[in-house]
């Protein structure tokens, strides 16, 4: 069986992500790799990336159980600029090796973004490019933050019920970031969190 590697933010896991993973599961074994940003061994979170890897892994498990694998191999370590320029940086190739660690046999990476697909192709990660779903995690986060500020939104309709429960159980995270600045920066067109906000 071929292994489908899904590199994603999943902040939070939405119905669109579930649809993608279910489609991949129809034919292939699926390994989901939520991206992680680390500074001196501590995961960095921000308004754009509020939920920790462990919470996102819990979201995935609540929906898929053991029918998929969840891996922490898609991890960037600060300083993030050392991964650039792509292709020329040895750290970018080290990241590729991390992603493929433990992957045996035939594999491909899934993406709904054509530009990302080109980059994955350069790194010989055998991308399969699909179409981008209309529901985005960013739009769901926006609804979460608006609700934390007193507005009633329909965010629960955008995520599985088990994920909604996990979000409610971690509502303090939403409240923490609702009125904060977007602590992210762009490096070579990619969005990374600044290292000033960490979760221990």
C-alpha positions, 0 to 999 in steps of 0.5 A: 500500500502507498503511504500518503503524507499530509503536511498541514497546519491543522490549526484547528482541524476542520471539516475540510481537513477531514474530507481530505484525509477521508479521501486519502484513506480510501486508497492509501495508508495515511500519515498526517504531519501537523507542522511544529515550530520549536525554539530551544526545545519549546513549541512556539504558538501564536495567534496564527498557530494557537493549538499545540501539536499535542492538542492537534494530535488529540483532534485527529485521534478524536476523529480518526482513532487509529485508522491514521498515523500522526507524526511530529516529523514536520518540525522546524527549529529556530532560527528559521532563516537557516532553512533558506534559501530552499534547496541550497540550505542543508537544513531544508534537506535535513527537514526532508529527511525528517519527514521521510523518517519511518516512511517505508515503501511507496509514498507521496505528499498531498497538497491543495496548493500548486506553489507548494506542490512545486516546492515538494516536487523540487524536494523529490517528495512526489506531490499529488496536487489537488484542489483547495477546499473553500473552508480554511482553518484561518476563517475558523480561527477568525470566528473563534476569536470573534466569539471569544470577544462576545460575537456569536458565530457558527464556528462549530459547524465548520469542525467535527463535534469531537473537535469542537469539544476539544476547542471548548476544553481549551478555550483559554487558548482562544481567549489568550490570543483573541486580542493579541497581535499576529506574532508571525513573520514571513520568510521567503513567502512562508509564514512562521511564528515569532519566538516571543510566545511559547507554550511549555 
